[in-house]
């Protein structure tokens, strides 16, 4: 590991998207698999009105990343449950709506917010194979962003 990458690592990251059902849970699970305990990771949505998406679960399972036990939650629920948003060093927004919500929070907390334009695969494709291909694109796009931002995966970092 290079020192430059280690210095750039936050101690905690919150990934967010619209529903916490596809992009942000994928990012959370991939980060945990790739970086283990190097930093704390959670995810949240602007709204919590959907279950974790079955196609997201399927494409993550293809690469050994468990997603089926993810519980979707919203920013509001996170605050209601007493999770301190100010405790996160970095918020990574994966959708325009979640970026707006994260930036609103910066009025109350000192948060660094980054926006990663990640494709929303929902509604793309007619057949199961087409849909899986779209979700794989999203998964791989998230992986590329993770490596670009946090460096190569940590050897042997696989979360339970």
PEJO-V410440 format. One record per pair of residues at least 6 apart in sequence whose ideal C-beta (glycine too) atoms are under 6 Angstrom apart, sorted by sequence separation. I is the first residue (numbers start at 1). J is the second residue. D is the distance in Angstrom with one decimal. If there is no record, write none. Layout:
# PEJO-V410440
I;J;D
I;J;D
This chain:
# PEJO-V410440
17;23;4.1
93;99;3.6
105;111;6.0
125;131;4.1
17;24;4.1
60;67;4.3
16;24;5.4
15;24;4.3
32;41;5.6
93;102;5.0
125;134;5.1
31;41;4.6
57;67;4.6
103;113;5.7
124;134;3.9
57;68;5.1
91;102;4.5
102;113;4.6
15;27;4.0
15;28;5.3
28;41;5.2
121;134;3.9
121;135;4.6
28;43;3.9
99;115;4.7
121;138;4.5
25;43;5.4
52;70;4.6
24;43;3.8
119;138;5.2
85;105;5.9
91;111;5.2
90;112;5.0
91;113;4.8
92;114;5.1
93;115;4.9
94;116;5.6
20;43;5.8
86;109;3.9
118;141;5.6
20;44;5.6
48;72;4.9
85;109;5.4
92;116;5.9
94;118;4.4
118;142;5.9
20;45;3.0
48;73;5.2
13;39;5.9
19;45;4.6
48;74;4.0
75;101;5.8
12;39;6.0
18;45;5.9
25;52;5.8
47;74;5.5
11;39;5.5
12;40;4.0
13;41;5.2
14;42;5.4
15;43;4.4
16;44;5.0
17;45;5.9
18;46;5.4
19;47;5.7
20;48;6.0
10;39;5.7
21;50;4.1
44;73;5.8
45;74;5.4
48;77;6.0
116;145;4.8
9;39;5.6
26;56;5.6
19;50;4.4
21;52;5.5
22;53;4.7
29;60;5.8
44;75;5.5
21;53;4.9
33;65;5.0
22;56;4.7
44;78;5.3
29;65;4.8
29;67;5.1
25;67;5.9
25;70;4.5
21;72;5.4
46;97;5.0
20;72;4.1
46;98;5.3
20;73;5.9
46;101;5.1
24;94;5.8
23;94;4.3
14;88;4.5
12;88;4.8
55;131;5.5
59;135;4.4
12;89;5.3
13;90;4.9
14;91;4.8
15;92;5.0
16;93;5.4
17;94;4.4
18;95;5.0
59;136;5.1
11;89;5.5
17;95;4.6
10;89;3.6
18;97;5.3
10;90;4.3
55;135;4.5
59;139;5.0
17;98;5.1
16;98;4.0
16;102;6.0
23;118;5.1
30;142;5.8
26;139;5.7
30;143;5.9
27;142;5.0
31;146;5.9
26;142;5.6
38;154;6.0
36;154;5.4
34;153;3.9
35;154;5.3
36;157;3.2
35;157;5.5
33;158;5.7
33;159;5.8
32;159;3.9
5;151;3.5
